[in-house]
């Protein structure tokens, strides 16, 4: 069977480890952080390796607090996102301090990605099913369509909402074959008695709570990295002069390939609940959710023996 890797986008972790860094907030009954669950679930699904994309300035602390512990359970590799990691002919614009986005973060791992891989955020809990669906899709033998075959875990909208405020979700439009046609980025989606609605300020626009949404949980072939390498200079050349916040983002990159007819995006429905600490008020709810999963036998506590 093909080997597979999990890429964890963790470059956004604060440079000073400690209180207030949401990726390191203990949420499980035995002090587990969200990354612990993602890596556990990925290994259980069959992923062979985890690649952490971090910043060089946090490497020592990251290895000590997370990486060295995880290396006792799964092969670990590192890649480093750097603002100055730019193609030949491009320089960092004056005043730019914002990272270049998830596309450039993934491109930072170009030398360590050798196998089909999934991509997740460090601070999102996705459940077990998405990892299993992505792993099985990535190792399956597919007919060569001449296009980039991309996989996306599609979460049910009602399973991704916060009790404490509006959230932004990419609502998927699918064809009859469950292939992605497009994603409608929808802001300020709130829970209602009837399910979900977009809060437009003066009124609520009702949404189908059963809609599938993208939570940026992707599966790619190694060839996708070459697409990123080709596209990054094109992106940089398109950034207007003086714009120091433009980002090279995975959803935008995938959408561009889709519109150009160069990719097929297979949406894999998962009925698991997404958890994340979007608001500080979400923390007790997420803690209770993990405690319930332990009570139901979905997870052990402690999750992984050191």
N, C-alpha and C positions, 0 to 999 in steps of 0.2 A: 504493500500500500504506500502511496505517496506520503512523504513527510509534510507536515503543515506547521505554520507558525502563527502565533498570536502577537500582533503589534499593539502595544499599549501607548497611547498618546499621553505622555506625562510631563511634557516640557513646561506646562503651565503651573506646575507645583511651585510654591513660593520658595525664594532663595534661602529663607530662614525657616527651618523645620521647627514645628511646635504648634502651640495653640493657634487656632484661627485658620489653618490650612485645611480646606474642606476635604481634599483628597486623603488626608491623614487622620480625619476625624474617626474615632472608634464608634462603630455603629452596631457591631455584632455583640451577642451576649458575653463573649469572652474577649472583647476588645478588638474584634476584627475590623479592618477597613474595607471599603468597597472593592479595592483591587484584589484583596484576598479571595473574595467570592468569584470574581471574574476569572482569575487564574486557576482557581480550583475547578470551576465549571468547564473551562477550556481544556484542561488536562483530562478531566473525566470524559469529555466528548471525543478525545483522541488527538488533540494538538500536542506536538512534540517539543515545542520551543516557545519561549516568550521573548520578545524583543521590546525593551523599554526605550522609548524615545524621550530623552531628558535634556537638560542643559548641562554643559560641562561644569558650571560652577556649583551644581548640587550633586555631582557624581559621588563624592565621598560619603555624604550623608545618606544619599539614596541607597547606595550599596549597603551601608550599615543598617539602615532601618527597614529596607524592603528587599533589595536584590539578593543579598547574601542569604537571607531567610528563604526566599523563593527557590534559590539554586539547589536547596536540599530536596526539592520536589519536582523540578522541571529544569531543562536546559535553559540558561539565561544568556542573552546577548544585549548589548547596548548600542545606541546610536545617539548622536548629539545634534540637536537643532541649534543653529547659529545664525544670527541675523546677517553675518557676513558671508555665509555659504551661498554665493551667487555665481551664476554662469559667467564665463569669460566675456568681458566687454561691459559688464554691469558693476556698479558700485553702490554701496549703501547711501541712500539719499540723506542729506543733512537733516537732522532732527528726527530721523526714524528710530523709534525705540520699540514699536509694536512688532511682535513676531509676524512672520510672513504667512501664517495660517497652516491648516492641516495638510495641505498638499506639499508644502515645503518641508513640514515636519516628517512626513512619510518619505520624501525624497532623501532626507538625511540618513535613512536606513538602507540606501541603495547598495551598499557593499556587504550587508549582512542578510538581506532578503534573498534567499536562494530557492524558495519553495512557495507553493500556494499559501496565502495568508489571509487572516481576518484582521480587521482594525476596530478597536474600541477606544472609548474615552476612559481615562483613569478614574473619573468621578461618577460614572453611571453604573447602576446595577441592571443587568439585562435578563437575568434568569438563565436556567439551564438550556431551555429548548433552542434558543437562537444559536448558541454555540454548536449544538449537535447538528442543526440544520445546515449551518455554514460549513462545518467540517465535512459532512457527508457530501455536500454539493461540490466542495473543492477537490475531493479525492475521486469523484465519479468520472468515468470516461465519457466525454462529450464529443459529439460529432463536430468537426471543424467547420464553423460557419464563416470563417474569414473575419469575424468580428471579435472584439474584446468581450469575453464572457464575464460579467460582473454579477455578484450576488448581494442582496440586501435583505437583512431581517426586517420584516414589516410588522410593526407593533400595532395593536388595536388602540385607536385613539383614546377610548375611555380608560384604558389601562395605563395611560402615561400622564394623567393630569395631577395637578397639585391641589390640595384642599386650601392652600393659603394664598392663591393669586393666579394671575394669568401666566401662560407659558406659550412659547413659540414652537410650532411643529410643522414639519414638512409633510403635507397631506398628499398621498400618492394617487396618481391616475394610472389605471392599469388597462391593458387590453384583455381580450378573451383568453389569452394564453398566460395570464398572470405576469406578463412582461410590463416593465415600467414605461409609461408614455411620457410622464412628466411629474414634477413635484411642485405643489403650490405652497410656498412658504407663507404660513398663516400665523399672525401674531396675536397675543393676548387672548388665548383660548382658555375659557373658564368652565368649571363644573357647574351644571345646572340640574334642576330636578328631573329634566327630560334627557340629560346626558351631557352634551357639550355645546358650547356656543362661542363665537368670536365676539368679544366685547368691543363694539365700535364707538363706545362713549355715550352716544345718545340712544343706542338700541343694541339688542343682541341679535346676531345672525346665527340661527341654529345650524349645527353641523351634524353629520351622521356619526354617532359615537362608535360605529363599527368600521369606520374608515381606517385604512392602514396608513401608518405614518412612519417616516424615516427617523430613527434615533442615532444615525451615523454609526451603524454597526454593519460593516461591509465585508465582502469576501472578494479577493482579487487573485488573478494569476500573476506570477513574477513579471510577466511582460508588461503589466500595468505600470511598473516603475519606469520603463522606457517611455511610456506615454507621458509620465510626469516630467521626465528629463526634457522631452521635446517641447512640452507645453509651457514650462516655466519661463524660458526666455521670451516666448510669445506673450505671456501674461505681463512680464516686466515691461516689455516694450509698449504695452497698451495702457499702462498706468499713467494718468495725466500728471504733468509736472506739478509738483507741490503737494500731491496726494501722498501723505506719509502713513496712511492707515489701510490702504488696499491690501486684501488678503487673497492668497492662492488657496482656495477651499475645495475640499473633496467633492461636495455636492455639485458645485459649479462646474468642476472638471468633468464629472460623470455626465452632467446634463449636456455639456458641450459635445462629448463623444456621442451621446444619444442622438442629439439633433443632427449631427454630421453623418449619422448612419454607421458609425464605427464601433458601436457597442450594443450588446443586448444586456439588459438588467433584469435578472430574475428576482422577483419579490417573494420571499419565503415567509409565510405568515407564522407568527408565534403568538400564542395566547398568554404568555407570561406577563407579569406586571413589571414595568420599569419603575425603578426607584432612583431618586436623586435628591440631593439637598439643594434645590433651587432657591428656597428661602430658609432662613435660620429656623423658622417655625416648623419646617418639614422634618427636622431631626427627630423629635419624639415619635412621629408617625413611622419613619424609616426604622428606628430602633424597635418599635413594636412589631413591624412587619418581619424583621429578621428573627426576632424572638418567636414569632408564630411559626416561621418556617422551620426553626429548630424543634419546636414542640410537635410539629407535624411529621418530623423525621426526614425532612428534605435535606437538612444539613446536620452535621455533628457540632457539638460545642465542647472544646475548641474545634475549630474547623479543620486545622491541619496540625498534626503533632510536629513540634520542632525537633 
